[in-house]
Amino acid sequence: MSKLTLDKAKEILKKHTTEEHLLIHAAAVSAAMGAMADYFHADKEHWQAIGYLHDVDYEKFPEEHCHHVRELLEPEGIDEEDIKSIISHGYGGCTEEVEPTSDLEKSLFAVDELTGIIHAYALMRPENMDGMAVKSFKKKFKDKRFAAGCNRDIINLGVAKLGLDLAVVMQSCIDGMTEHKAELGF
């Protein structure tokens, strides 16, 4: 089995996902994961690929999210460690199967929901992602009515698992998403 690449992740996701908002979310999480990889001096493309593919089973199985990852990815030759990493992002929400333990898994767990709030905030700003500051973003983050579907408890738990300050993770996500703003529709 070969290491998961971003190109391979995009190829696989296209087979299982057609909804535009899910593809944009995949790109946002991928961008955030790339920035987190930079923070941890890890393999950026690999982390981006995991981020891109994290919701591979969501469109087909929204009520059983993370429970069909293995059956979709094993035939693609994706290795067990990568499958486990993808499943782990649903820990405490849609699955108890795999707890995030590595920096990659904890990062995915933390940034998945966070990218949704950042995206919503960018949509309401005339400058979108450009010049987004953590200080102003934190105000929106604290307002639980804003992007109410994004679970702040999961984000905070993920950040705590990483042992990082929330502002560090926010800044990484903002940086990664800003770098890929064209792919995100901004």
Backbone as JSON Lines, residues from 0, in Angstrom:
{"i":0,"aa":"M","n":[0.84,-1.18,0.0],"ca":[0.0,0.0,0.0],"c":[0.88,1.24,0.0]}
{"i":1,"aa":"S","n":[0.47,2.2,-0.82],"ca":[1.27,3.42,-0.91],"c":[0.66,4.51,-0.03]}
{"i":2,"aa":"K","n":[1.47,5.49,0.26],"ca":[1.03,6.6,1.1],"c":[-0.05,7.39,0.36]}
{"i":3,"aa":"L","n":[-1.06,7.81,1.08],"ca":[-2.16,8.58,0.51],"c":[-1.65,9.95,0.08]}
{"i":4,"aa":"T","n":[-1.92,10.29,-1.18],"ca":[-1.56,11.61,-1.71],"c":[-2.83,12.44,-1.85]}
{"i":5,"aa":"L","n":[-2.66,13.74,-2.0],"ca":[-3.8,14.64,-2.17],"c":[-4.53,14.33,-3.48]}
{"i":6,"aa":"D","n":[-3.79,14.04,-4.54],"ca":[-4.43,13.7,-5.82],"c":[-5.29,12.44,-5.68]}
{"i":7,"aa":"K","n":[-4.76,11.44,-4.98],"ca":[-5.51,10.19,-4.77],"c":[-6.75,10.46,-3.92]}
{"i":8,"aa":"A","n":[-6.61,11.29,-2.89],"ca":[-7.75,11.63,-2.03],"c":[-8.85,12.31,-2.84]}
{"i":9,"aa":"K","n":[-8.47,13.22,-3.73],"ca":[-9.46,13.93,-4.56],"c":[-10.15,12.96,-5.52]}
{"i":10,"aa":"E","n":[-9.37,12.05,-6.08],"ca":[-9.91,11.04,-6.99],"c":[-10.94,10.15,-6.26]}
{"i":11,"aa":"I","n":[-10.61,9.72,-5.07],"ca":[-11.51,8.86,-4.29],"c":[-12.77,9.62,-3.87]}
{"i":12,"aa":"L","n":[-12.6,10.84,-3.38],"ca":[-13.76,11.58,-2.88],"c":[-14.77,11.84,-3.99]}
{"i":13,"aa":"K","n":[-14.29,12.08,-5.21],"ca":[-15.2,12.32,-6.35],"c":[-16.12,11.13,-6.62]}
{"i":14,"aa":"K","n":[-15.68,9.95,-6.24],"ca":[-16.49,8.74,-6.45],"c":[-17.66,8.67,-5.47]}
{"i":15,"aa":"H","n":[-17.54,9.36,-4.35],"ca":[-18.52,9.21,-3.27],"c":[-19.23,10.5,-2.87]}
{"i":16,"aa":"T","n":[-18.77,11.62,-3.42],"ca":[-19.32,12.92,-3.02],"c":[-19.59,13.78,-4.24]}
{"i":17,"aa":"T","n":[-20.82,14.3,-4.33],"ca":[-21.2,15.17,-5.45],"c":[-21.63,16.55,-4.99]}
{"i":18,"aa":"E","n":[-22.04,16.67,-3.73],"ca":[-22.56,17.94,-3.23],"c":[-21.44,18.97,-3.09]}
{"i":19,"aa":"E","n":[-21.63,20.13,-3.73],"ca":[-20.61,21.17,-3.78],"c":[-20.16,21.62,-2.39]}
{"i":20,"aa":"H","n":[-21.11,21.79,-1.46],"ca":[-20.73,22.28,-0.13],"c":[-19.84,21.26,0.59]}
{"i":21,"aa":"L","n":[-20.02,19.97,0.32],"ca":[-19.16,18.95,0.94],"c":[-17.76,18.97,0.33]}
{"i":22,"aa":"L","n":[-17.68,19.25,-0.96],"ca":[-16.36,19.36,-1.62],"c":[-15.61,20.59,-1.13]}
{"i":23,"aa":"I","n":[-16.34,21.69,-0.91],"ca":[-15.7,22.89,-0.36],"c":[-15.24,22.64,1.07]}
{"i":24,"aa":"H","n":[-16.07,21.95,1.85],"ca":[-15.66,21.6,3.23],"c":[-14.41,20.72,3.2]}
{"i":25,"aa":"A","n":[-14.37,19.76,2.28],"ca":[-13.19,18.89,2.16],"c":[-11.94,19.73,1.88]}
{"i":26,"aa":"A","n":[-12.08,20.71,0.99],"ca":[-10.94,21.57,0.65],"c":[-10.54,22.45,1.85]}
{"i":27,"aa":"A","n":[-11.52,22.91,2.61],"ca":[-11.23,23.75,3.79],"c":[-10.48,22.94,4.85]}
{"i":28,"aa":"V","n":[-10.96,21.74,5.13],"ca":[-10.3,20.91,6.13],"c":[-8.9,20.5,5.64]}
{"i":29,"aa":"S","n":[-8.78,20.22,4.36],"ca":[-7.48,19.9,3.78],"c":[-6.5,21.07,3.97]}
{"i":30,"aa":"A","n":[-6.96,22.28,3.7],"ca":[-6.12,23.47,3.84],"c":[-5.7,23.67,5.3]}
{"i":31,"aa":"A","n":[-6.66,23.5,6.2],"ca":[-6.35,23.64,7.63],"c":[-5.37,22.57,8.09]}
{"i":32,"aa":"M","n":[-5.55,21.36,7.6],"ca":[-4.64,20.27,7.97],"c":[-3.23,20.51,7.44]}
{"i":33,"aa":"G","n":[-3.13,21.11,6.27],"ca":[-1.81,21.46,5.74],"c":[-1.09,22.44,6.66]}
{"i":34,"aa":"A","n":[-1.84,23.42,7.16],"ca":[-1.26,24.4,8.09],"c":[-0.88,23.75,9.41]}
{"i":35,"aa":"M","n":[-1.7,22.82,9.87],"ca":[-1.37,22.1,11.11],"c":[-0.12,21.23,10.9]}
{"i":36,"aa":"A","n":[0.01,20.63,9.74],"ca":[1.21,19.84,9.43],"c":[2.45,20.73,9.49]}
{"i":37,"aa":"D","n":[2.33,21.95,8.94],"ca":[3.44,22.89,9.01],"c":[3.8,23.18,10.48]}
{"i":38,"aa":"Y","n":[2.79,23.37,11.3],"ca":[3.02,23.66,12.72],"c":[3.79,22.51,13.38]}
{"i":39,"aa":"F","n":[3.42,21.29,13.04],"ca":[4.05,20.11,13.65],"c":[5.26,19.59,12.86]}
{"i":40,"aa":"H","n":[5.65,20.31,11.81],"ca":[6.77,19.9,10.95],"c":[6.56,18.48,10.44]}
{"i":41,"aa":"A","n":[5.34,18.22,9.96],"ca":[4.96,16.9,9.48],"c":[4.78,16.93,7.96]}
{"i":42,"aa":"D","n":[4.39,15.81,7.39],"ca":[4.2,15.66,5.95],"c":[2.93,16.39,5.51]}
{"i":43,"aa":"K","n":[3.1,17.58,4.98],"ca":[1.98,18.46,4.65],"c":[1.0,17.82,3.68]}
{"i":44,"aa":"E","n":[1.5,17.26,2.6],"ca":[0.59,16.69,1.6],"c":[-0.21,15.53,2.19]}
{"i":45,"aa":"H","n":[0.42,14.71,3.0],"ca":[-0.28,13.59,3.6],"c":[-1.4,14.09,4.52]}
{"i":46,"aa":"W","n":[-1.1,15.07,5.34],"ca":[-2.11,15.62,6.24],"c":[-3.24,16.26,5.43]}
{"i":47,"aa":"Q","n":[-2.89,16.95,4.35],"ca":[-3.92,17.56,3.49],"c":[-4.81,16.47,2.89]}
{"i":48,"aa":"A","n":[-4.21,15.37,2.47],"ca":[-4.97,14.28,1.86],"c":[-5.95,13.67,2.87]}
{"i":49,"aa":"I","n":[-5.5,13.47,4.1],"ca":[-6.38,12.94,5.15],"c":[-7.53,13.93,5.37]}
{"i":50,"aa":"G","n":[-7.21,15.2,5.45],"ca":[-8.25,16.22,5.64],"c":[-9.24,16.24,4.5]}
{"i":51,"aa":"Y","n":[-8.75,16.09,3.28],"ca":[-9.64,16.13,2.11],"c":[-10.61,14.94,2.12]}
{"i":52,"aa":"L","n":[-10.14,13.82,2.57],"ca":[-10.91,12.57,2.48],"c":[-11.72,12.27,3.75]}
{"i":53,"aa":"H","n":[-11.66,13.14,4.76],"ca":[-12.21,12.8,6.08],"c":[-13.71,12.5,6.08]}
{"i":54,"aa":"D","n":[-14.47,13.08,5.18],"ca":[-15.92,12.86,5.14],"c":[-16.34,11.96,3.97]}
{"i":55,"aa":"V","n":[-15.48,11.04,3.58],"ca":[-15.7,10.21,2.39],"c":[-17.05,9.49,2.41]}
{"i":56,"aa":"D","n":[-17.53,9.11,3.58],"ca":[-18.79,8.37,3.64],"c":[-20.0,9.23,4.0]}
{"i":57,"aa":"Y","n":[-19.81,10.52,4.18],"ca":[-20.86,11.38,4.72],"c":[-22.07,11.53,3.79]}
{"i":58,"aa":"E","n":[-21.83,11.79,2.51],"ca":[-22.95,12.02,1.6],"c":[-23.84,10.78,1.47]}
{"i":59,"aa":"K","n":[-23.22,9.62,1.37],"ca":[-23.98,8.38,1.2],"c":[-24.59,7.87,2.5]}
{"i":60,"aa":"F","n":[-23.92,8.14,3.62],"ca":[-24.34,7.6,4.92],"c":[-24.33,8.67,6.01]}
{"i":61,"aa":"P","n":[-25.1,9.75,5.86],"ca":[-25.03,10.84,6.85],"c":[-25.42,10.41,8.27]}
{"i":62,"aa":"E","n":[-26.31,9.45,8.38],"ca":[-26.74,8.98,9.7],"c":[-25.78,7.95,10.29]}
{"i":63,"aa":"E","n":[-24.88,7.44,9.47],"ca":[-23.91,6.43,9.91],"c":[-22.49,6.88,9.58]}
{"i":64,"aa":"H","n":[-22.28,8.2,9.62],"ca":[-20.99,8.78,9.27],"c":[-19.87,8.15,10.09]}
{"i":65,"aa":"C","n":[-18.78,7.86,9.44],"ca":[-17.56,7.24,9.98],"c":[-17.67,5.72,10.1]}
{"i":66,"aa":"H","n":[-18.85,5.16,9.92],"ca":[-19.04,3.72,10.03],"c":[-18.83,2.99,8.69]}
{"i":67,"aa":"H","n":[-18.67,3.74,7.61],"ca":[-18.5,3.14,6.28],"c":[-17.17,3.54,5.63]}
{"i":68,"aa":"V","n":[-16.32,4.2,6.38],"ca":[-15.02,4.64,5.86],"c":[-14.19,3.46,5.38]}
{"i":69,"aa":"R","n":[-14.09,2.44,6.22],"ca":[-13.25,1.28,5.9],"c":[-13.72,0.6,4.6]}
{"i":70,"aa":"E","n":[-15.02,0.37,4.47],"ca":[-15.52,-0.33,3.29],"c":[-15.32,0.48,2.0]}
{"i":71,"aa":"L","n":[-15.25,1.8,2.11],"ca":[-15.01,2.63,0.93],"c":[-13.52,2.77,0.62]}
{"i":72,"aa":"L","n":[-12.68,2.73,1.63],"ca":[-11.25,3.01,1.42],"c":[-10.36,1.78,1.28]}
{"i":73,"aa":"E","n":[-10.72,0.68,1.92],"ca":[-9.89,-0.53,1.77],"c":[-9.75,-0.96,0.31]}
{"i":74,"aa":"P","n":[-10.84,-1.0,-0.48],"ca":[-10.68,-1.4,-1.89],"c":[-9.81,-0.44,-2.72]}
{"i":75,"aa":"E","n":[-9.62,0.77,-2.2],"ca":[-8.77,1.76,-2.87],"c":[-7.3,1.6,-2.51]}
{"i":76,"aa":"G","n":[-7.02,0.66,-1.61],"ca":[-5.63,0.43,-1.21],"c":[-5.12,1.4,-0.15]}
{"i":77,"aa":"I","n":[-6.04,2.04,0.55],"ca":[-5.64,2.99,1.59],"c":[-5.22,2.18,2.83]}
{"i":78,"aa":"D","n":[-4.09,2.55,3.41],"ca":[-3.58,1.74,4.51],"c":[-4.38,1.94,5.8]}
{"i":79,"aa":"E","n":[-4.25,0.97,6.68],"ca":[-5.03,0.92,7.92],"c":[-4.83,2.16,8.78]}
{"i":80,"aa":"E","n":[-3.61,2.64,8.87],"ca":[-3.34,3.82,9.7],"c":[-4.12,5.04,9.2]}
{"i":81,"aa":"D","n":[-4.18,5.22,7.87],"ca":[-4.92,6.35,7.31],"c":[-6.43,6.17,7.52]}
{"i":82,"aa":"I","n":[-6.92,4.96,7.36],"ca":[-8.34,4.69,7.6],"c":[-8.68,5.01,9.06]}
{"i":83,"aa":"K","n":[-7.84,4.55,9.97],"ca":[-8.03,4.8,11.4],"c":[-8.02,6.3,11.68]}
{"i":84,"aa":"S","n":[-7.12,7.03,11.05],"ca":[-7.04,8.48,11.26],"c":[-8.34,9.16,10.82]}
{"i":85,"aa":"I","n":[-8.87,8.75,9.7],"ca":[-10.11,9.35,9.19],"c":[-11.28,9.01,10.11]}
{"i":86,"aa":"I","n":[-11.39,7.77,10.52],"ca":[-12.48,7.37,11.42],"c":[-12.4,8.13,12.74]}
{"i":87,"aa":"S","n":[-11.2,8.41,13.21],"ca":[-11.02,9.03,14.54],"c":[-11.63,10.42,14.64]}
{"i":88,"aa":"H","n":[-11.86,11.1,13.53],"ca":[-12.4,12.46,13.64],"c":[-13.85,12.47,14.12]}
{"i":89,"aa":"G","n":[-14.51,11.31,14.07],"ca":[-15.89,11.22,14.54],"c":[-16.02,10.83,16.0]}
{"i":90,"aa":"Y","n":[-14.89,10.71,16.7],"ca":[-14.89,10.25,18.08],"c":[-15.76,11.14,18.97]}
{"i":91,"aa":"G","n":[-16.59,10.5,19.75],"ca":[-17.44,11.24,20.69],"c":[-18.66,11.86,20.04]}
{"i":92,"aa":"G","n":[-18.76,11.75,18.73],"ca":[-19.91,12.29,18.02],"c":[-20.67,11.17,17.33]}
{"i":93,"aa":"C","n":[-20.11,10.73,16.22],"ca":[-20.79,9.68,15.45],"c":[-20.19,8.3,15.67]}
{"i":94,"aa":"T","n":[-19.07,8.23,16.38],"ca":[-18.47,6.92,16.66],"c":[-17.62,6.99,17.93]}
{"i":95,"aa":"E","n":[-17.53,5.88,18.59],"ca":[-16.62,5.74,19.74],"c":[-15.51,4.75,19.39]}
{"i":96,"aa":"E","n":[-15.49,4.34,18.12],"ca":[-14.62,3.27,17.66],"c":[-13.13,3.58,17.83]}
{"i":97,"aa":"V","n":[-12.72,4.77,17.4],"ca":[-11.3,5.1,17.39],"c":[-11.09,6.49,18.0]}
{"i":98,"aa":"E","n":[-10.36,6.53,19.1],"ca":[-10.04,7.82,19.72],"c":[-8.82,8.43,19.02]}
{"i":99,"aa":"P","n":[-8.87,9.74,18.74],"ca":[-7.69,10.37,18.12],"c":[-6.51,10.4,19.1]}
{"i":100,"aa":"T","n":[-5.37,9.87,18.65],"ca":[-4.2,9.82,19.53],"c":[-2.97,10.52,18.94]}
{"i":101,"aa":"S","n":[-2.79,10.49,17.64],"ca":[-1.61,11.13,17.03],"c":[-1.89,12.62,16.82]}
{"i":102,"aa":"D","n":[-0.84,13.39,16.57],"ca":[-1.02,14.82,16.28],"c":[-1.91,15.01,15.05]}
{"i":103,"aa":"L","n":[-1.75,14.15,14.05],"ca":[-2.59,14.23,12.85],"c":[-4.05,14.03,13.22]}
{"i":104,"aa":"E","n":[-4.34,12.99,13.98],"ca":[-5.72,12.67,14.34],"c":[-6.33,13.74,15.24]}
{"i":105,"aa":"K","n":[-5.58,14.21,16.2],"ca":[-6.08,15.26,17.09],"c":[-6.33,16.55,16.32]}
{"i":106,"aa":"S","n":[-5.45,16.84,15.35],"ca":[-5.62,18.04,14.53],"c":[-6.89,17.94,13.69]}
{"i":107,"aa":"L","n":[-7.11,16.8,13.06],"ca":[-8.31,16.61,12.25],"c":[-9.56,16.75,13.13]}
{"i":108,"aa":"F","n":[-9.52,16.16,14.29],"ca":[-10.63,16.24,15.25],"c":[-10.93,17.7,15.6]}
{"i":109,"aa":"A","n":[-9.89,18.5,15.8],"ca":[-10.06,19.9,16.21],"c":[-10.48,20.81,15.06]}
{"i":110,"aa":"V","n":[-9.92,20.63,13.88],"ca":[-10.14,21.61,12.8],"c":[-11.4,21.34,11.98]}
{"i":111,"aa":"D","n":[-11.93,20.14,12.0],"ca":[-13.1,19.81,11.18],"c":[-14.23,20.81,11.41]}
{"i":112,"aa":"E","n":[-14.66,20.95,12.64],"ca":[-15.76,21.87,12.95],"c":[-15.31,23.33,12.88]}
{"i":113,"aa":"L","n":[-14.06,23.58,13.26],"ca":[-13.53,24.95,13.27],"c":[-13.54,25.57,11.88]}
{"i":114,"aa":"T","n":[-13.22,24.79,10.87],"ca":[-13.21,25.34,9.51],"c":[-14.61,25.82,9.1]}
{"i":115,"aa":"G","n":[-15.64,25.17,9.61],"ca":[-17.0,25.6,9.29],"c":[-17.3,26.99,9.83]}
{"i":116,"aa":"I","n":[-16.85,27.27,11.03],"ca":[-17.08,28.59,11.63],"c":[-16.26,29.65,10.9]}
{"i":117,"aa":"I","n":[-15.02,29.32,10.58],"ca":[-14.16,30.25,9.83],"c":[-14.79,30.55,8.47]}
{"i":118,"aa":"H","n":[-15.27,29.52,7.81],"ca":[-15.89,29.7,6.49],"c":[-17.12,30.61,6.6]}
{"i":119,"aa":"A","n":[-17.97,30.36,7.59],"ca":[-19.16,31.19,7.78],"c":[-18.78,32.64,8.05]}
{"i":120,"aa":"Y","n":[-17.76,32.84,8.85],"ca":[-17.3,34.2,9.16],"c":[-16.75,34.87,7.9]}
{"i":121,"aa":"A","n":[-15.99,34.14,7.11],"ca":[-15.44,34.71,5.88],"c":[-16.55,35.13,4.92]}
{"i":122,"aa":"L","n":[-17.63,34.36,4.86],"ca":[-18.74,34.69,3.96],"c":[-19.42,36.0,4.33]}
{"i":123,"aa":"M","n":[-19.38,36.37,5.59],"ca":[-20.05,37.6,6.0],"c":[-19.14,38.83,5.95]}
{"i":124,"aa":"R","n":[-17.85,38.61,5.7],"ca":[-16.88,39.71,5.65],"c":[-16.69,40.17,4.21]}
{"i":125,"aa":"P","n":[-16.7,41.48,3.95],"ca":[-16.48,41.95,2.57],"c":[-15.14,41.48,1.99]}
{"i":126,"aa":"E","n":[-14.13,41.32,2.87],"ca":[-12.81,40.89,2.41],"c":[-12.62,39.38,2.53]}
{"i":127,"aa":"N","n":[-13.69,38.66,2.85],"ca":[-13.66,37.2,2.99],"c":[-12.53,36.76,3.9]}
{"i":128,"aa":"M","n":[-11.6,35.94,3.38],"ca":[-10.5,35.41,4.19],"c":[-9.38,36.43,4.4]}
{"i":129,"aa":"D","n":[-9.26,37.4,3.5],"ca":[-8.14,38.34,3.56],"c":[-8.16,39.15,4.86]}
{"i":130,"aa":"G","n":[-7.04,39.13,5.56],"ca":[-6.88,39.94,6.75],"c":[-7.68,39.48,7.96]}
{"i":131,"aa":"M","n":[-8.21,38.27,7.92],"ca":[-8.98,37.77,9.06],"c":[-8.04,37.63,10.26]}
{"i":132,"aa":"A","n":[-8.44,38.24,11.36],"ca":[-7.62,38.21,12.58],"c":[-8.27,37.29,13.61]}
{"i":133,"aa":"V","n":[-7.43,36.59,14.35],"ca":[-7.92,35.69,15.38],"c":[-8.77,36.45,16.4]}
{"i":134,"aa":"K","n":[-8.34,37.65,16.76],"ca":[-9.06,38.43,17.78],"c":[-10.52,38.67,17.37]}
{"i":135,"aa":"S","n":[-10.75,39.09,16.15],"ca":[-12.13,39.34,15.7],"c":[-12.87,38.02,15.48]}
{"i":136,"aa":"F","n":[-12.17,37.01,15.01],"ca":[-12.81,35.7,14.8],"c":[-13.27,35.11,16.14]}
{"i":137,"aa":"K","n":[-12.48,35.29,17.18],"ca":[-12.82,34.73,18.5],"c":[-14.18,35.22,18.98]}
{"i":138,"aa":"K","n":[-14.53,36.47,18.65],"ca":[-15.83,37.02,19.05],"c":[-16.96,36.21,18.41]}
{"i":139,"aa":"K","n":[-16.79,35.87,17.13],"ca":[-17.8,35.05,16.44],"c":[-17.81,33.63,17.0]}
{"i":140,"aa":"F","n":[-16.64,33.13,17.3],"ca":[-16.53,31.78,17.86],"c":[-17.29,31.68,19.18]}
{"i":141,"aa":"K","n":[-17.18,32.7,20.01],"ca":[-17.84,32.69,21.33],"c":[-19.36,32.81,21.21]}
{"i":142,"aa":"D","n":[-19.85,33.36,20.1],"ca":[-21.3,33.5,19.89],"c":[-21.85,32.17,19.39]}
{"i":143,"aa":"K","n":[-22.42,31.4,20.29],"ca":[-22.89,30.05,19.94],"c":[-24.04,30.05,18.93]}
{"i":144,"aa":"R","n":[-24.68,31.2,18.73],"ca":[-25.74,31.29,17.72],"c":[-25.15,31.41,16.32]}
{"i":145,"aa":"F","n":[-23.92,31.89,16.22],"ca":[-23.26,32.03,14.93],"c":[-22.71,30.66,14.51]}
{"i":146,"aa":"A","n":[-23.04,30.23,13.29],"ca":[-22.63,28.91,12.8],"c":[-22.95,27.87,13.88]}
{"i":147,"aa":"A","n":[-24.19,27.91,14.31],"ca":[-24.64,27.1,15.45],"c":[-24.47,25.6,15.23]}
{"i":148,"aa":"G","n":[-24.41,25.16,13.98],"ca":[-24.25,23.74,13.69],"c":[-22.85,23.21,13.95]}
{"i":149,"aa":"C","n":[-21.9,24.11,14.18],"ca":[-20.51,23.71,14.42],"c":[-20.3,23.58,15.93]}
{"i":150,"aa":"N","n":[-19.88,22.42,16.35],"ca":[-19.8,22.06,17.75],"c":[-18.52,22.6,18.4]}
{"i":151,"aa":"R","n":[-18.67,23.65,19.19],"ca":[-17.52,24.25,19.88],"c":[-16.91,23.31,20.91]}
{"i":152,"aa":"D","n":[-17.72,22.46,21.54],"ca":[-17.19,21.53,22.55],"c":[-16.2,20.55,21.91]}
{"i":153,"aa":"I","n":[-16.52,20.08,20.71],"ca":[-15.61,19.17,19.98],"c":[-14.31,19.91,19.65]}
{"i":154,"aa":"I","n":[-14.45,21.14,19.17],"ca":[-13.25,21.94,18.84],"c":[-12.39,22.11,20.07]}
{"i":155,"aa":"N","n":[-13.0,22.53,21.17],"ca":[-12.23,22.76,22.41],"c":[-11.59,21.48,22.92]}
{"i":156,"aa":"L","n":[-12.3,20.36,22.81],"ca":[-11.74,19.08,23.23],"c":[-10.53,18.71,22.35]}
{"i":157,"aa":"G","n":[-10.68,18.91,21.04],"ca":[-9.57,18.62,20.12],"c":[-8.35,19.48,20.41]}
{"i":158,"aa":"V","n":[-8.58,20.75,20.65],"ca":[-7.47,21.67,20.96],"c":[-6.8,21.25,22.27]}
{"i":159,"aa":"A","n":[-7.62,20.87,23.26],"ca":[-7.07,20.41,24.54],"c":[-6.25,19.13,24.35]}
{"i":160,"aa":"K","n":[-6.75,18.22,23.52],"ca":[-6.0,16.98,23.24],"c":[-4.64,17.3,22.62]}
{"i":161,"aa":"L","n":[-4.59,18.35,21.8],"ca":[-3.34,18.76,21.17],"c":[-2.4,19.44,22.17]}
{"i":162,"aa":"G","n":[-2.97,19.95,23.27],"ca":[-2.17,20.68,24.24],"c":[-1.76,22.06,23.74]}
{"i":163,"aa":"L","n":[-2.57,22.62,22.84],"ca":[-2.27,23.92,22.27],"c":[-3.28,24.96,22.74]}
{"i":164,"aa":"D","n":[-2.92,26.21,22.58],"ca":[-3.85,27.3,22.83],"c":[-4.81,27.38,21.64]}
{"i":165,"aa":"L","n":[-6.07,27.67,21.93],"ca":[-7.08,27.77,20.87],"c":[-6.66,28.77,19.79]}
{"i":166,"aa":"A","n":[-6.06,29.88,20.18],"ca":[-5.65,30.9,19.22],"c":[-4.62,30.37,18.22]}
{"i":167,"aa":"V","n":[-3.76,29.47,18.65],"ca":[-2.75,28.88,17.75],"c":[-3.43,28.05,16.67]}
{"i":168,"aa":"V","n":[-4.4,27.24,17.08],"ca":[-5.11,26.4,16.12],"c":[-5.97,27.26,15.2]}
{"i":169,"aa":"M","n":[-6.62,28.27,15.75],"ca":[-7.41,29.2,14.92],"c":[-6.53,29.85,13.87]}
{"i":170,"aa":"Q","n":[-5.36,30.35,14.29],"ca":[-4.46,31.03,13.35],"c":[-3.99,30.07,12.26]}
{"i":171,"aa":"S","n":[-3.67,28.84,12.62],"ca":[-3.25,27.85,11.62],"c":[-4.36,27.62,10.6]}
{"i":172,"aa":"C","n":[-5.59,27.46,11.09],"ca":[-6.72,27.22,10.18],"c":[-6.95,28.42,9.26]}
{"i":173,"aa":"I","n":[-6.92,29.61,9.85],"ca":[-7.11,30.83,9.05],"c":[-6.01,30.93,7.99]}
{"i":174,"aa":"D","n":[-4.76,30.69,8.38],"ca":[-3.64,30.75,7.43],"c":[-3.81,29.74,6.3]}
{"i":175,"aa":"G","n":[-4.14,28.5,6.67],"ca":[-4.3,27.47,5.65],"c":[-5.44,27.77,4.7]}
{"i":176,"aa":"M","n":[-6.56,28.2,5.25],"ca":[-7.72,28.51,4.41],"c":[-7.48,29.75,3.55]}
{"i":177,"aa":"T","n":[-6.74,30.72,4.07],"ca":[-6.41,31.92,3.28],"c":[-5.52,31.53,2.1]}
{"i":178,"aa":"E","n":[-4.58,30.64,2.36],"ca":[-3.66,30.18,1.29],"c":[-4.43,29.49,0.16]}
{"i":179,"aa":"H","n":[-5.56,28.87,0.49],"ca":[-6.35,28.13,-0.5],"c":[-7.7,28.78,-0.76]}
{"i":180,"aa":"K","n":[-7.78,30.11,-0.58],"ca":[-9.07,30.8,-0.66],"c":[-9.75,30.66,-2.02]}
{"i":181,"aa":"A","n":[-9.0,30.59,-3.1],"ca":[-9.62,30.45,-4.42],"c":[-10.34,29.11,-4.54]}
{"i":182,"aa":"E","n":[-9.72,28.06,-4.02],"ca":[-10.32,26.72,-4.04],"c":[-11.58,26.68,-3.17]}
{"i":183,"aa":"L","n":[-11.66,27.56,-2.19],"ca":[-12.79,27.6,-1.27],"c":[-13.9,28.53,-1.78]}
{"i":184,"aa":"G","n":[-13.69,29.14,-2.94],"ca":[-14.71,29.99,-3.54],"c":[-14.64,31.45,-3.14]}
{"i":185,"aa":"F","n":[-13.52,31.87,-2.55],"ca":[-13.38,33.29,-2.16],"c":[-12.52,34.04,-3.17]}
